Amino acid sequence: MGTPLNRQGGGGAFVVPKPSKTIDRRWAVLDAAALASRSAKSSRRSDRDGGDESASESGASALSNFLPPGGRAKAAPGTTATPRDLTSSPLRTWARWMRNSGKSSWFIPVLVAVALLVKFAVGLGGYSGLGAPPLRGDLEAQRHWLSLTSSSLKSTRLHQPSSYSVSYDRWYDHDRSYWGLDYPPLTAYHSLLLGALARLSSTTAPFVALRPESTSPAHHVSAWNAAMVGLERAGAMKSWMRASVVWGDLLVWITAVVTFCRIRGLTGLSQAVAALTVLLQPALILVDNGHFQYNSIMLGLTLWSVNLFHGGHDLLGAVAFVLSLGFKQMALYYSPAIFAYLLGKCLWIGGRPGMALLIRIGTATVASFALLFAPFLFPPSLLLQAINRIFPFARGLFEDKVANVWCALNVAVKLRDLASVGVLAKLALFATLCAVLPSVIGMLWVSHEAGRRSRASGTNTPDDTSVGNPPTLALLPHALFVSAMAFFLFSFQVHEKSILLPLMPLTILMGGREAGFGRLDWEWAVLLNNIGVFSMWPLLKRDGVGLQYIVVLAAWNAVIGYNPFKLRRSFVKYLSLASYAVAFLIHALELVAAPPAHLPDLFVVLNLTVSAGVFALGFLWASKRLVQEGWAAVGNAQF
């Protein structure tokens, strides 16, 4: 985009600074030329491909994905703005019918109900560790933490499901051989709350019966095991645990998504389509509501921090992100982008106000962490114990086969045979920093340069305390994706479910098509979402949710109107077709043939190798897009 800096005031409306007349005339000429050039290219491409222009190619989508309240961007005189994406889909057809029937006020209730219904339906199937003692799986891990933390509560109003209890200072050290707590304190507090709710009723209290320690007499452990088998067969415990995930979705994740679409200028039909596209994302539904986890709370807290940044509430946004980190340490994947945005805003403001904001953000962040870890601060050994559990470096570079660089390389080069865990950890740290730092430096440079030019033109001064948001706020979703994907590809101890982190910011960018921009962003987002789900197939197959995998993935692609064969000719189209062909081939081979005895993980290795290649290309594409957007944000080039 060739526009000067977009700024957003505290009320959420965008305000365009008033540059000098010379600068204004220069940008008017460049804008007209750029728009005319894009229009001509779009026309030629449309004629070549035999279809209408559906949206801007990459269209400065981070700047234009979601338009500010008050209308669409206007083309310069004598030019034609990029036409709106008119691609049809069942989701748009439904939303259009709702609008034409005068039921627009029902958009939000209906989309929330649909999302919840899909989540409950997926939850009817199997889950991680079903009928697989002694450790079972992730549902048992979460249930165990509910019982572990809530066992410390003493009240006559709470039913006592077992005679065992563990005080808070032993949460991170209790029976570590059986699902020892290894998440930050907010997960423990969340488990404590759910455990307390379960203990309010004699019907649900047995769901959180604490397992005897592994050193207990064998008959005690056997009796507990028999009780758990009965609860598994009855199904009530599963339903209660499933409902706890959905309630977390509703309170944190769904509200964050709807709010994000609203504050980015989408209303009515467009808002409904964009929100439901995100809420029906297959990867998150299959992991949280199929496999069983509470990732939506972590992702929702991160998205709430972005929402608060848009409202100019930087301190609250920083606190929300600390809460996300306090829930699951994987939110660290986002921390470079959040850091770059907040520090960049301080540089953009400049002067004493910028320094004052930096101090306030730092104070709020430190205070939030201190409150989260307060019960574990003293003695210091208690804090170290928790940190060692949260960051288990001793486990090695990776535990399972994951679609990242290290696992893909390990197919040809056995890394763990060549170096110690300590050396591999340092190698992973170096590679992750090399992948992340360019985007961080770029965000900081854009903020500094934009602020300098703004102050030079007199539109912002260091004494101005009513400034809005820097142009890097519009770049934040792309920056979050680049940062998270860099961590997924190169960092230490990555799990296959961690692909949810880069997919979240990429999926919310898909709503840009509803504003008529970001066609390539949308196509890349669908491809990476589909391959992200495919990369988790070994996990989902093991959990017995293969049917849900097929139905949810196919349904999502259908309702959003995605057909890779109908995409216009581009690199992402050919990559998509090739990737899907290979994925289908791997599934077909797995269905009709067993792997060779000397290569038992053949299909898993093929899966991760293909997926890692697509993820790496997606990372390179997003890095290029971030450079384009950042360069355009300071007005130095036209893209």
C-alpha positions as CSV (number, residue, x, y, z in Angstrom):
1,M,0.0,0.0,0.0
2,G,1.2,3.4,-0.7
3,T,-0.6,5.3,2.0
4,P,1.2,7.2,4.7
5,L,1.1,5.9,8.2
6,N,-2.2,4.6,9.4
7,R,-2.8,5.5,13.0
8,Q,-5.6,4.4,15.3
9,G,-6.9,6.4,18.2
10,G,-8.1,5.2,21.5
11,G,-11.7,4.9,20.2
12,G,-10.6,2.4,17.6
13,A,-11.1,4.6,14.5
14,F,-8.2,5.1,12.1
15,V,-6.9,8.6,11.7
16,V,-4.7,9.4,8.7
17,P,-2.0,11.9,9.6
18,K,-1.8,15.2,7.7
19,P,1.6,15.3,5.9
20,S,3.0,18.4,4.3
21,K,1.6,19.5,0.9
22,T,4.8,18.4,-0.8
23,I,4.6,14.9,0.7
24,D,0.9,14.8,0.1
25,R,1.3,15.5,-3.6
26,R,4.2,13.0,-3.9
27,W,2.1,10.2,-2.3
28,A,-1.0,11.1,-4.4
29,V,1.1,10.6,-7.6
30,L,2.6,7.4,-6.3
31,D,-0.7,6.0,-5.0
32,A,-2.4,6.7,-8.4
33,A,0.5,5.0,-10.2
34,A,0.6,2.0,-7.9
35,L,-3.2,1.5,-8.1
36,A,-3.2,1.9,-11.8
37,S,-0.4,-0.6,-12.1
38,R,-2.1,-3.1,-9.9
39,S,-5.4,-2.7,-11.7
40,A,-3.7,-3.4,-15.1
41,K,-1.9,-6.4,-13.7
42,S,-5.1,-7.7,-12.2
43,S,-6.9,-7.2,-15.5
44,R,-4.3,-9.1,-17.4
45,R,-4.2,-11.9,-14.8
46,S,-8.0,-12.1,-14.8
47,D,-8.1,-12.4,-18.6
48,R,-5.3,-15.0,-18.6
49,D,-7.0,-17.2,-15.9
50,G,-10.5,-16.8,-17.2
51,G,-12.0,-15.4,-14.0
52,D,-12.7,-12.3,-12.1
53,E,-10.3,-10.7,-9.7
54,S,-11.3,-12.1,-6.4
55,A,-9.1,-10.0,-4.1
56,S,-5.8,-8.3,-4.2
57,E,-2.8,-10.6,-4.8
58,S,-1.2,-9.9,-1.5
59,G,-2.8,-6.5,-1.4
60,A,-0.9,-5.2,1.7
61,S,-3.4,-7.5,3.4
62,A,-2.0,-6.9,6.9
63,L,-2.7,-3.2,6.3
64,S,-6.0,-3.7,4.5
65,N,-7.2,-7.1,5.7
66,F,-9.8,-5.5,8.0
67,L,-10.9,-2.0,7.2
68,P,-11.5,0.5,10.0
69,P,-15.1,1.4,10.9
70,G,-16.3,4.0,8.5
71,G,-16.0,2.4,5.1
72,R,-13.7,0.9,2.5
73,A,-10.5,2.3,1.2
74,K,-11.0,4.7,-1.8
75,A,-9.0,4.6,-4.9
76,A,-7.1,7.6,-6.2
77,P,-8.9,9.8,-8.8
78,G,-8.8,8.2,-12.2
79,T,-8.1,4.7,-10.9
80,T,-10.3,1.7,-10.1
81,A,-10.1,0.1,-6.7
82,T,-9.4,-3.6,-6.5
83,P,-12.8,-5.4,-6.8
84,R,-14.3,-7.2,-3.9
85,D,-13.9,-10.9,-3.6
86,L,-17.1,-12.3,-5.0
87,T,-16.2,-16.0,-4.6
88,S,-19.3,-17.9,-3.4
89,S,-19.3,-20.5,-0.6
90,P,-22.0,-22.2,1.5
91,L,-21.0,-20.1,4.5
92,R,-21.5,-16.9,2.5
93,T,-24.8,-18.2,1.1
94,W,-26.1,-18.9,4.6
95,A,-25.0,-15.5,5.8
96,R,-26.6,-13.8,2.8
97,W,-29.8,-15.7,3.4
98,M,-29.8,-14.6,7.1
99,R,-29.3,-11.0,6.1
100,N,-32.0,-11.0,3.4
101,S,-34.4,-12.7,5.8
102,G,-34.0,-9.8,8.2
103,K,-32.2,-12.0,10.7
104,S,-28.9,-10.2,10.8
105,S,-29.2,-9.7,14.6
106,W,-29.0,-13.5,14.9
107,F,-25.6,-13.8,13.2
108,I,-23.5,-13.9,16.5
109,P,-25.9,-16.3,18.4
110,V,-26.1,-18.7,15.5
111,L,-22.4,-18.8,14.7
112,V,-21.6,-19.4,18.4
113,A,-24.2,-22.1,18.5
114,V,-22.8,-23.8,15.4
115,A,-19.3,-23.7,16.7
116,L,-20.4,-25.2,20.1
117,L,-22.4,-27.9,18.3
118,V,-19.4,-28.9,16.2
119,K,-17.2,-29.1,19.2
120,F,-19.7,-31.2,21.2
121,A,-20.1,-33.5,18.2
122,V,-16.4,-34.1,17.8
123,G,-16.2,-34.7,21.5
124,L,-18.6,-37.7,21.2
125,G,-15.7,-39.7,19.8
126,G,-12.5,-41.1,21.4
127,Y,-9.8,-39.2,23.1
128,S,-6.2,-39.5,24.1
129,G,-5.5,-42.6,26.2
130,L,-9.0,-44.0,26.1
131,G,-8.8,-47.5,27.7
132,A,-5.0,-47.5,27.7
133,P,-3.8,-47.9,31.3
134,P,-1.7,-47.3,33.2
135,L,-0.9,-43.8,32.0
136,R,-3.8,-43.4,29.6
137,G,-3.4,-40.1,27.9
138,D,-4.0,-36.3,27.9
139,L,-7.5,-36.5,29.3
140,E,-6.2,-38.4,32.3
141,A,-3.3,-35.9,32.6
142,Q,-5.7,-33.0,32.8
143,R,-8.1,-34.9,35.1
144,H,-5.1,-35.8,37.3
145,W,-4.1,-32.2,37.7
146,L,-7.7,-31.3,38.6
147,S,-7.6,-33.9,41.4
148,L,-4.0,-32.9,42.4
149,T,-4.7,-29.2,42.8
150,S,-8.2,-29.4,44.3
151,S,-7.1,-32.1,46.9
152,S,-5.6,-29.2,48.9
153,L,-9.0,-27.6,49.4
154,K,-10.6,-28.2,52.7
155,S,-14.2,-27.2,53.1
156,T,-17.4,-28.8,54.4
157,R,-19.1,-27.8,51.2
158,L,-16.8,-29.8,49.1
159,H,-17.1,-33.6,48.7
160,Q,-14.0,-35.5,49.4
161,P,-13.4,-38.1,46.6
162,S,-10.3,-39.6,48.2
163,S,-8.3,-39.7,51.4
164,Y,-5.2,-38.3,49.7
165,S,-4.3,-34.6,49.6
166,V,-1.4,-32.6,48.3
167,S,-0.5,-29.0,49.4
168,Y,0.3,-26.4,46.8
169,D,4.0,-26.4,47.6
170,R,4.1,-30.0,46.3
171,W,2.1,-29.6,43.1
172,Y,5.2,-29.6,40.9
173,D,6.9,-32.4,42.8
174,H,4.1,-34.8,43.4
175,D,4.6,-38.3,41.9
176,R,6.4,-37.0,38.8
177,S,6.3,-40.5,37.3
178,Y,2.6,-40.2,36.9
179,W,1.6,-37.1,34.9
180,G,3.7,-34.7,37.0
181,L,2.4,-31.1,36.6
182,D,4.6,-29.4,33.9
183,Y,2.6,-26.3,32.9
184,P,2.8,-22.8,34.4
185,P,0.8,-21.8,37.5
186,L,-2.3,-20.5,35.6
187,T,-3.0,-24.0,34.4
188,A,-2.7,-25.2,38.0
189,Y,-5.2,-22.5,39.1
190,H,-7.5,-23.4,36.2
191,S,-7.3,-27.0,37.3
192,L,-8.0,-26.0,40.9
193,L,-11.1,-24.2,39.9
194,L,-12.5,-27.0,37.8
195,G,-11.6,-29.5,40.5
196,A,-13.5,-27.4,43.1
197,L,-16.5,-27.3,40.8
198,A,-16.5,-31.0,40.4
199,R,-16.3,-31.5,44.2
200,L,-19.5,-29.4,44.7
201,S,-21.6,-32.4,43.7
202,S,-21.4,-36.0,45.0
203,T,-22.1,-37.1,41.4
204,T,-19.0,-35.4,39.9
205,A,-16.7,-35.6,42.9
206,P,-15.4,-39.1,41.9
207,F,-14.2,-37.6,38.6
208,V,-11.4,-35.9,40.5
209,A,-10.4,-38.7,42.9
210,L,-6.6,-38.4,43.3
211,R,-4.6,-41.4,42.3
212,P,-2.5,-42.9,45.1
213,E,1.2,-42.3,44.7
214,S,3.2,-44.8,42.7
215,T,4.9,-45.8,46.0
216,S,1.6,-46.6,47.6
217,P,0.6,-50.3,48.3
218,A,-0.3,-52.0,45.0
219,H,-3.9,-52.8,46.1
220,H,-4.6,-49.1,46.6
221,V,-3.5,-48.2,43.1
222,S,-5.4,-51.2,41.7
223,A,-8.6,-50.1,43.4
224,W,-8.3,-46.6,42.0
225,N,-7.6,-48.1,38.6
226,A,-10.8,-50.2,38.8
227,A,-12.8,-47.1,39.7
228,M,-11.4,-45.2,36.7
229,V,-12.2,-48.0,34.3
230,G,-15.8,-47.9,35.6
231,L,-16.0,-44.1,35.1
232,E,-14.6,-44.5,31.6
233,R,-17.2,-47.0,30.6
234,A,-20.1,-45.0,32.1
235,G,-19.1,-42.0,30.0
236,A,-20.2,-39.3,32.5
237,M,-16.7,-38.3,33.4
238,K,-15.8,-37.9,29.7
239,S,-18.8,-35.7,29.1
240,W,-18.0,-33.5,32.1
241,M,-14.4,-33.1,31.0
242,R,-15.5,-32.4,27.4
243,A,-17.9,-29.7,28.7
244,S,-15.1,-28.0,30.6
245,V,-13.2,-27.6,27.4
246,V,-16.2,-26.1,25.6
247,W,-17.0,-23.7,28.4
248,G,-13.4,-22.5,28.2
249,D,-13.8,-22.1,24.4
250,L,-16.9,-20.0,24.9
251,L,-15.6,-17.7,27.6
252,V,-12.2,-17.0,26.2
253,W,-11.6,-18.1,22.6
254,I,-15.0,-17.5,21.0
255,T,-15.4,-14.1,22.6
256,A,-11.9,-13.1,21.5
257,V,-12.5,-14.2,17.9
258,V,-15.8,-12.3,17.6
259,T,-14.3,-9.2,19.2
260,F,-11.3,-9.3,16.8
261,C,-13.6,-9.4,13.8
262,R,-15.7,-6.6,15.2
263,I,-12.8,-4.2,16.0
264,R,-11.2,-4.7,12.7
265,G,-14.2,-3.2,10.9
266,L,-16.2,-6.2,9.8
267,T,-19.9,-6.1,10.3
268,G,-23.0,-8.2,9.5
269,L,-22.5,-10.8,6.9
270,S,-18.7,-10.3,6.6
271,Q,-18.2,-10.5,10.3
272,A,-20.3,-13.7,10.5
273,V,-18.3,-15.4,7.7
274,A,-14.9,-14.3,9.0
275,A,-15.7,-15.4,12.6
276,L,-17.1,-18.8,11.7
277,T,-14.2,-19.5,9.4
278,V,-11.9,-19.1,12.4
279,L,-14.1,-20.8,14.9
280,L,-14.5,-23.9,12.7
281,Q,-10.8,-24.2,12.2
282,P,-10.2,-28.0,12.1
283,A,-6.8,-28.2,13.8
284,L,-7.9,-26.6,17.1
285,I,-11.2,-28.5,17.2
286,L,-9.6,-31.8,16.6
287,V,-6.9,-31.3,19.2
288,D,-9.0,-29.7,22.0
289,N,-12.3,-31.4,21.5
290,G,-11.0,-34.6,20.0
291,H,-7.6,-35.4,21.4
292,F,-8.4,-33.4,24.5
293,Q,-6.6,-30.3,25.7
294,Y,-7.3,-26.7,26.7
295,N,-5.2,-24.9,24.0
296,S,-8.1,-22.5,23.1
297,I,-7.6,-20.7,26.5
298,M,-4.0,-20.0,25.7
299,L,-4.8,-18.9,22.2
300,G,-7.8,-16.9,23.3
301,L,-5.7,-15.0,25.9
302,T,-3.1,-14.1,23.2
303,L,-5.9,-12.9,20.8
304,W,-7.4,-10.9,23.7
305,S,-4.0,-9.2,24.1
306,V,-4.1,-8.2,20.4
307,N,-7.7,-6.9,20.8
308,L,-6.6,-4.8,23.7
309,F,-3.7,-3.4,21.7
310,H,-6.2,-2.3,19.1
311,G,-8.1,-0.4,21.7
312,G,-4.9,1.3,22.9
313,H,-4.9,-0.6,26.2
314,D,-1.2,-1.6,26.1
315,L,-0.9,-2.4,29.7
316,L,-4.0,-4.7,29.8
317,G,-2.8,-6.3,26.6
318,A,0.6,-7.0,28.1
319,V,-1.2,-8.5,31.2
320,A,-3.4,-10.7,28.9
321,F,-0.3,-12.0,27.2
322,V,1.4,-12.8,30.5
323,L,-1.7,-14.8,31.4
324,S,-1.4,-16.7,28.1
325,L,2.3,-17.5,29.0
326,G,1.1,-18.3,32.5
327,F,-1.4,-20.9,31.1
328,K,1.0,-22.6,28.7
329,Q,4.7,-22.0,28.2
330,M,4.2,-22.6,24.4
331,A,2.9,-19.0,24.2
332,L,6.5,-18.1,24.2
333,Y,6.3,-18.7,20.5
334,Y,4.5,-15.4,20.2
335,S,6.7,-13.4,22.6
336,P,9.2,-12.0,20.1
337,A,6.4,-10.5,18.0
338,I,4.6,-9.1,21.1
339,F,7.9,-7.7,22.4
340,A,8.7,-6.1,19.1
341,Y,5.3,-4.5,18.9
342,L,5.3,-3.1,22.4
343,L,8.9,-1.9,22.3
344,G,8.3,-0.6,18.8
345,K,5.3,1.5,20.0
346,C,7.5,3.1,22.6
347,L,10.1,4.0,19.9
348,W,7.3,5.2,17.7
349,I,6.0,7.6,20.4
350,G,9.5,8.7,21.3
351,G,10.7,11.1,23.9
352,R,9.6,11.0,27.5
353,P,6.1,9.6,26.7
354,G,7.7,6.6,25.0
355,M,10.0,5.9,27.9
356,A,7.2,6.3,30.3
357,L,5.1,3.8,28.4
358,L,8.0,1.4,28.4
359,I,8.4,1.6,32.1
360,R,4.7,1.1,32.7
361,I,4.6,-2.0,30.4
362,G,7.7,-3.4,32.1
363,T,6.2,-2.9,35.5
364,A,2.9,-4.4,34.6
365,T,4.6,-7.4,33.1
366,V,6.9,-8.1,36.0
367,A,4.0,-7.6,38.5
368,S,1.8,-10.0,36.6
369,F,4.4,-12.7,36.6
370,A,5.1,-12.1,40.3
371,L,1.4,-12.5,41.1
372,L,1.1,-15.7,39.0
373,F,4.1,-17.3,40.7
374,A,3.5,-15.8,44.2
375,P,2.8,-19.1,45.9
376,F,6.0,-20.5,44.6
377,L,8.4,-17.6,45.1
378,F,9.6,-18.7,48.6
379,P,11.7,-20.6,49.3
380,P,13.6,-20.1,46.0
381,S,14.0,-23.9,45.6
382,L,10.3,-24.1,45.1
383,L,10.4,-21.6,42.2
384,L,13.4,-23.5,40.7
385,Q,11.4,-26.7,41.0
386,A,8.5,-25.2,39.1
387,I,10.8,-23.8,36.4
388,N,12.5,-27.1,35.9
389,R,9.2,-28.8,35.4
390,I,7.9,-26.1,33.0
391,F,11.1,-26.2,30.9
392,P,12.3,-29.8,30.8
393,F,15.5,-29.5,28.7
394,A,16.7,-32.9,29.9
395,R,14.1,-34.6,27.7
396,G,16.1,-34.0,24.5
397,L,15.7,-32.2,21.2
398,F,12.4,-33.9,20.5
399,E,10.3,-36.7,22.0
400,D,8.1,-37.8,19.1
401,K,8.1,-37.4,15.3
402,V,7.1,-33.8,14.6
403,A,7.0,-31.9,11.2
404,N,9.8,-29.6,12.0
405,V,13.4,-29.1,10.7
406,W,15.1,-31.3,13.3
407,C,12.8,-34.3,12.8
408,A,13.1,-34.0,9.0
409,L,16.9,-33.8,9.3
410,N,16.9,-36.7,11.7
411,V,15.6,-38.9,8.9
412,A,19.0,-38.7,7.2
413,V,21.3,-37.6,10.0
414,K,20.8,-39.0,13.5
415,L,21.4,-35.8,15.4
416,R,21.1,-37.3,18.9
417,D,23.9,-39.7,18.0
418,L,26.2,-36.8,17.0
419,A,25.8,-34.4,19.9
420,S,24.7,-34.2,23.5
421,V,21.4,-32.8,24.7
422,G,23.2,-29.6,25.8
423,V,24.8,-29.0,22.4
424,L,21.5,-29.7,20.6
425,A,19.7,-27.3,22.8
426,K,22.2,-24.6,22.0
427,L,22.0,-25.4,18.3
428,A,18.2,-25.1,18.4
429,L,18.4,-21.8,20.3
430,F,20.8,-20.4,17.7
431,A,18.7,-21.5,14.8
432,T,15.5,-20.2,16.4
433,L,17.1,-16.8,17.0
434,C,18.4,-16.6,13.4
435,A,14.8,-17.3,12.2
436,V,13.1,-14.9,14.6
437,L,15.4,-11.9,14.8
438,P,14.9,-10.5,11.3
439,S,11.2,-10.0,11.9
440,V,11.8,-8.5,15.3
441,I,14.4,-6.1,14.0
442,G,12.1,-5.3,11.1
443,M,9.2,-4.5,13.3
444,L,11.4,-2.2,15.5
445,W,12.8,-0.4,12.5
446,V,9.3,0.2,11.0
447,S,8.1,1.6,14.3
448,H,11.2,3.8,14.8
449,E,11.2,5.1,11.2
450,A,7.5,5.7,11.1
451,G,7.7,7.6,14.4
452,R,10.6,9.7,13.1
453,R,8.8,10.6,9.9
454,S,5.6,11.4,11.8
455,R,7.4,13.7,14.2
456,A,9.3,15.3,11.3
457,S,6.0,16.1,9.6
458,G,4.6,17.5,12.8
459,T,1.8,15.0,13.1
460,N,3.1,13.5,16.3
461,T,5.4,15.1,18.9
462,P,7.0,13.6,21.9
463,D,4.7,15.6,24.2
464,D,1.6,14.2,22.5
465,T,0.0,11.9,25.0
466,S,-3.1,11.2,22.9
467,V,-1.3,9.1,20.2
468,G,-3.0,6.0,18.9
469,N,-1.3,2.9,17.6
470,P,1.8,2.5,15.4
471,P,1.5,1.0,11.9
472,T,3.1,-2.2,13.2
473,L,-0.2,-3.1,14.9
474,A,-1.5,-4.0,11.4
475,L,1.6,-6.2,10.9
476,L,1.1,-8.0,14.2
477,P,-0.8,-11.1,12.9
478,H,1.9,-11.7,10.3
479,A,4.6,-11.2,12.8
480,L,2.9,-13.6,15.2
481,F,2.8,-16.2,12.5
482,V,6.5,-15.8,11.5
483,S,7.6,-15.9,15.1
484,A,5.5,-19.0,16.0
485,M,6.4,-20.9,12.9
486,A,10.1,-20.1,13.5
487,F,9.8,-21.6,17.0
488,F,7.9,-24.6,15.6
489,L,10.4,-25.3,12.9
490,F,13.7,-24.7,14.9
491,S,13.1,-24.7,18.6
492,F,13.8,-27.3,21.3
493,Q,11.2,-29.9,22.5
494,V,8.4,-29.2,19.9
495,H,5.2,-31.2,20.0
496,E,3.1,-31.9,17.0
497,K,0.2,-30.0,18.6
498,S,2.3,-26.9,18.7
499,I,1.4,-26.2,15.1
500,L,-1.7,-24.6,16.6
501,L,0.3,-21.6,17.5
502,P,1.4,-20.4,14.0
503,L,-2.0,-21.4,12.6
504,M,-4.0,-19.1,14.9
505,P,-2.7,-15.7,13.6
506,L,-2.7,-17.0,10.1
507,T,-6.4,-18.2,10.4
508,I,-7.6,-14.8,11.7
509,L,-6.0,-13.2,8.6
510,M,-8.4,-15.2,6.5
511,G,-11.1,-12.7,7.3
512,G,-9.3,-10.2,5.1
513,R,-11.0,-11.8,2.1
514,E,-14.3,-10.7,3.5
515,A,-13.0,-7.1,3.2
516,G,-12.0,-7.8,-0.4
517,F,-8.2,-8.1,0.2
518,G,-5.5,-10.7,0.8
519,R,-6.4,-13.5,-1.7
520,L,-3.0,-15.1,-1.4
521,D,-3.0,-14.8,2.4
522,W,-6.3,-16.7,2.3
523,E,-5.0,-19.4,0.0
524,W,-1.8,-19.8,2.0
525,A,-3.8,-19.9,5.2
526,V,-6.0,-22.7,3.9
527,L,-3.1,-24.7,2.6
528,L,-1.1,-24.5,5.9
529,N,-4.2,-25.3,8.0
530,N,-4.9,-28.4,5.9
531,I,-1.3,-29.6,6.0
532,G,-1.2,-28.7,9.7
533,V,-4.1,-31.1,10.4
534,F,-2.5,-33.7,8.1
535,S,0.8,-33.4,10.1
536,M,-1.2,-34.4,13.3
537,W,-2.7,-37.5,11.6
538,P,-0.5,-40.0,13.4
539,L,-1.6,-38.5,16.8
540,L,-5.3,-38.3,15.8
541,K,-5.2,-41.9,14.4
542,R,-3.8,-43.1,17.7
543,D,-6.6,-41.3,19.6
544,G,-9.3,-43.0,17.5
545,V,-10.6,-39.7,15.9
546,G,-10.0,-40.7,12.3
547,L,-13.6,-40.2,11.3
548,Q,-13.6,-36.7,12.9
549,Y,-10.4,-35.9,11.1
550,I,-12.0,-36.6,7.7
551,V,-15.4,-35.0,8.4
552,V,-14.2,-31.8,10.1
553,L,-11.4,-31.2,7.6
554,A,-13.6,-31.8,4.5
555,A,-16.5,-29.8,6.0
556,W,-14.4,-26.8,6.8
557,N,-12.9,-26.7,3.3
558,A,-16.4,-27.1,1.8
559,V,-18.2,-24.4,3.8
560,I,-15.5,-21.8,3.2
561,G,-15.7,-22.5,-0.5
562,Y,-12.1,-23.8,-1.0
563,N,-11.3,-25.7,-4.1
564,P,-7.6,-25.9,-5.0
565,F,-8.4,-26.8,-8.6
566,K,-10.2,-23.5,-9.1
567,L,-7.5,-21.3,-7.7
568,R,-5.9,-18.9,-10.2
569,R,-2.5,-20.0,-11.5
570,S,0.2,-19.2,-8.9
571,F,2.9,-20.9,-6.9
572,V,0.6,-21.5,-4.0
573,K,-1.9,-23.3,-6.2
574,Y,0.7,-25.7,-7.6
575,L,2.2,-26.2,-4.2
576,S,-1.3,-26.9,-2.8
577,L,-2.2,-29.5,-5.5
578,A,1.2,-31.2,-5.1
579,S,0.9,-31.3,-1.3
580,Y,-2.6,-32.7,-1.4
581,A,-1.7,-35.3,-3.9
582,V,1.2,-36.5,-1.8
583,A,-0.9,-36.5,1.3
584,F,-3.7,-38.5,-0.3
585,L,-1.1,-41.0,-1.6
586,I,0.4,-41.4,1.9
587,H,-3.1,-42.0,3.3
588,A,-3.9,-44.5,0.5
589,L,-0.7,-46.5,1.0
590,E,-1.3,-46.5,4.8
591,L,-4.8,-47.8,4.2
592,V,-3.9,-50.7,1.9
593,A,-0.4,-51.7,3.0
594,A,1.6,-52.1,6.1
595,P,5.0,-50.5,6.4
596,P,8.1,-52.8,6.1
597,A,9.2,-54.5,9.3
598,H,12.5,-52.7,9.2
599,L,10.7,-49.3,8.6
600,P,7.8,-49.3,11.1
601,D,7.5,-45.5,11.0
602,L,7.7,-45.1,7.2
603,F,4.3,-43.4,6.8
604,V,4.9,-41.2,9.8
605,V,8.3,-40.1,8.5
606,L,6.8,-39.4,5.0
607,N,4.1,-37.3,6.7
608,L,6.5,-35.2,8.7
609,T,8.9,-34.7,5.8
610,V,6.1,-33.4,3.5
611,S,4.5,-31.3,6.2
612,A,7.9,-29.8,7.3
613,G,8.6,-28.8,3.7
614,V,5.3,-27.0,3.3
615,F,5.7,-25.3,6.7
616,A,9.2,-24.1,5.7
617,L,7.8,-22.6,2.5
618,G,5.0,-21.0,4.4
619,F,7.5,-19.4,6.7
620,L,9.5,-18.0,3.8
621,W,6.4,-16.6,2.2
622,A,5.2,-15.0,5.4
623,S,8.7,-13.5,6.0
624,K,8.5,-12.0,2.5
625,R,5.0,-10.6,3.2
626,L,6.1,-9.1,6.5
627,V,9.0,-7.3,4.7
628,Q,6.5,-6.0,2.0
629,E,4.0,-4.8,4.6
630,G,6.7,-3.2,6.8
631,W,8.2,-1.4,3.8
632,A,4.8,-0.2,2.7
633,A,4.0,0.9,6.2
634,V,6.7,3.5,6.2
635,G,5.9,4.6,2.7
636,N,9.2,3.7,1.0
637,A,7.9,1.4,-1.7
638,Q,4.7,0.3,-3.5
639,F,3.6,-3.3,-3.4
